[in-house]
Amino acid sequence: MKLTEIDFKLLSYLYHNYRESVSKIAKETKLTREQVEYRLKKHQKEGLIKQFIPIFNYPKMGYEVIATLFMKFDKNLSVGKKGKEFSEDKNIISWGKVYGRYDVYLVAVFKNEKELNDFISRLLEDTEDPVVDYNVIKPYFAELYPLKMFKHKVKDYTLVESDFKIVKLDEKDKEILKSLSADGRVRLIDIANKTKISSELALYKIRRLKYEGIIIGNRIQFDMGKLGYFFTLVLINVRHFSESNKKKLRDFANNYEHANSLIFSLQKPNCILQLFHKDEKELRLSIEKIKGLFKDEYIDIDILPIGEDEGKIRTLPFL
């Protein structure tokens, strides 16, 4: 899909500011209201914009364990059969196909280690679609970066951190979060009507949820294939995972135009970098740049091409 300069300008601004009114979006992008409304509807209808997604801080909501799971099934058809189950599970935020050593990846959240262990046990006890190999990555640090293809500098989002305090949420807070999770551009009046509170109180609560760090940002889920991009996970294991080497990786990921997210883990691999790229040449160049960071040290690198998220991303599967 070829984007015009107007499309590029609009999507660049919308990526982290889609909650704003059409009037303000038009003013900031120097477009007319009609241009904004037309192109917004067009990109949604064509599937370029798949979803407007709030970014939540799960540990502050009482879900302290965030995990990425890779699984290999005994049968090739198992991924498709398990899709509906993955899309409805109370712990799974998103899932997609992996091309290579594993068949599928899951991104999931859990209240504690016991809930994670029970989840894995259920998967392994399935005799109809047996899992023959798996790997669980539990980040102690994770960052999400803006799509740098838009040349729109926005701060990164820290998704996992060691120092946090659980925020108490009432039922109205949860209803508001569920509404935003279902549609990030839902109107304030619709949130108020659904939660049976005034618009003023709804706005106050949303601002409080942002102030408390429950809502930490916004982003759009694009169909990257329509933009001509692929996703690859680069699994890196650095033998000497010192603070200086972590800083190297964070600086690289924060500034590299193809980096989308970064994870640090206590187990192997101790770093996972997600890249988006147009072709194999761009991917090879990225790998060479990563190797160049550690030219005097020993590192292991594994590459996992992945598909886009299957179905809808459920940012609050537990609510």
Secondary structure in CASP SS format (residue, H / E / C, confidence):
PFRMAT SS
TARGET T0000
AUTHOR 0000-0000-0000
METHOD secondary structure of the structure
MODEL  1
M C 1.00
K C 1.00
L C 1.00
T C 1.00
E H 1.00
I H 1.00
D H 1.00
F H 1.00
K H 1.00
L H 1.00
L H 1.00
S H 1.00
Y H 1.00
L H 1.00
Y H 1.00
H H 1.00
N H 1.00
Y C 1.00
R C 1.00
E C 1.00
S C 1.00
V H 1.00
S H 1.00
K H 1.00
I H 1.00
A H 1.00
K H 1.00
E H 1.00
T H 1.00
K C 1.00
L C 1.00
T C 1.00
R H 1.00
E H 1.00
Q H 1.00
V H 1.00
E H 1.00
Y H 1.00
R H 1.00
L H 1.00
K H 1.00
K H 1.00
H H 1.00
Q H 1.00
K H 1.00
E C 1.00
G C 1.00
L C 1.00
I E 1.00
K E 1.00
Q E 1.00
F E 1.00
I E 1.00
P E 1.00
I E 1.00
F E 1.00
N C 1.00
Y C 1.00
P H 1.00
K H 1.00
M H 1.00
G C 1.00
Y C 1.00
E C 1.00
V E 1.00
I E 1.00
A E 1.00
T E 1.00
L E 1.00
F E 1.00
M E 1.00
K E 1.00
F E 1.00
D C 1.00
K C 1.00
N C 1.00
L C 1.00
S H 1.00
V H 1.00
G H 1.00
K H 1.00
K H 1.00
G H 1.00
K H 1.00
E H 1.00
F H 1.00
S H 1.00
E H 1.00
D C 1.00
K C 1.00
N C 1.00
I E 1.00
I E 1.00
S E 1.00
W E 1.00
G E 1.00
K E 1.00
V E 1.00
Y C 1.00
G C 1.00
R C 1.00
Y C 1.00
D C 1.00
V E 1.00
Y E 1.00
L E 1.00
V E 1.00
A E 1.00
V E 1.00
F E 1.00
K C 1.00
N C 1.00
E H 1.00
K H 1.00
E H 1.00
L H 1.00
N H 1.00
D H 1.00
F H 1.00
I H 1.00
S H 1.00
R H 1.00
L H 1.00
L H 1.00
E C 1.00
D C 1.00
T C 1.00
E C 1.00
D C 1.00
P C 1.00
V E 1.00
V E 1.00
D E 1.00
Y E 1.00
N E 1.00
V E 1.00
I E 1.00
K C 1.00
P E 1.00
Y E 1.00
F E 1.00
A E 1.00
E E 1.00
L E 1.00
Y C 1.00
P C 1.00
L C 1.00
K H 1.00
M H 1.00
F H 1.00
K C 1.00
H C 1.00
K C 1.00
V C 1.00
K C 1.00
D C 1.00
Y E 1.00
T E 1.00
L E 1.00
V E 1.00
E C 1.00
S C 1.00
D C 1.00
F C 1.00
K C 1.00
I C 1.00
V C 1.00
K C 1.00
L C 1.00
D C 1.00
E H 1.00
K H 1.00
D H 1.00
K H 1.00
E H 1.00
I H 1.00
L H 1.00
K H 1.00
S H 1.00
L H 1.00
S H 1.00
A H 1.00
D C 1.00
G C 1.00
R C 1.00
V C 1.00
R C 1.00
L H 1.00
I H 1.00
D H 1.00
I H 1.00
A H 1.00
N H 1.00
K H 1.00
T H 1.00
K C 1.00
I C 1.00
S C 1.00
S H 1.00
E H 1.00
L H 1.00
A H 1.00
L H 1.00
Y H 1.00
K H 1.00
I H 1.00
R H 1.00
R H 1.00
L H 1.00
K H 1.00
Y H 1.00
E C 1.00
G C 1.00
I C 1.00
I E 1.00
I E 1.00
G E 1.00
N E 1.00
R E 1.00
I E 1.00
Q E 1.00
F E 1.00
D C 1.00
M C 1.00
G C 1.00
K C 1.00
L C 1.00
G C 1.00
Y C 1.00
F E 1.00
F E 1.00
T E 1.00
L E 1.00
V E 1.00
L E 1.00
I E 1.00
N E 1.00
V E 1.00
R C 1.00
H C 1.00
F C 1.00
S C 1.00
E H 1.00
S H 1.00
N H 1.00
K H 1.00
K H 1.00
K H 1.00
L H 1.00
R H 1.00
D H 1.00
F H 1.00
A H 1.00
N H 1.00
N H 1.00
Y C 1.00
E C 1.00
H C 1.00
A E 1.00
N E 1.00
S E 1.00
L E 1.00
I E 1.00
F E 1.00
S E 1.00
L C 1.00
Q C 1.00
K C 1.00
P C 1.00
N C 1.00
C E 1.00
I E 1.00
L E 1.00
Q E 1.00
L E 1.00
F E 1.00
H E 1.00
K C 1.00
D C 1.00
E H 1.00
K H 1.00
E H 1.00
L H 1.00
R H 1.00
L H 1.00
S H 1.00
I H 1.00
E H 1.00
K H 1.00
I H 1.00
K H 1.00
G H 1.00
L H 1.00
F C 1.00
K C 1.00
D C 1.00
E C 1.00
Y C 1.00
I E 1.00
D E 1.00
I E 1.00
D E 1.00
I E 1.00
L E 1.00
P E 1.00
I E 1.00
G C 1.00
E C 1.00
D C 1.00
E C 1.00
G C 1.00
K C 1.00
I C 1.00
R C 1.00
T C 1.00
L C 1.00
P C 1.00
F C 1.00
L C 1.00
END
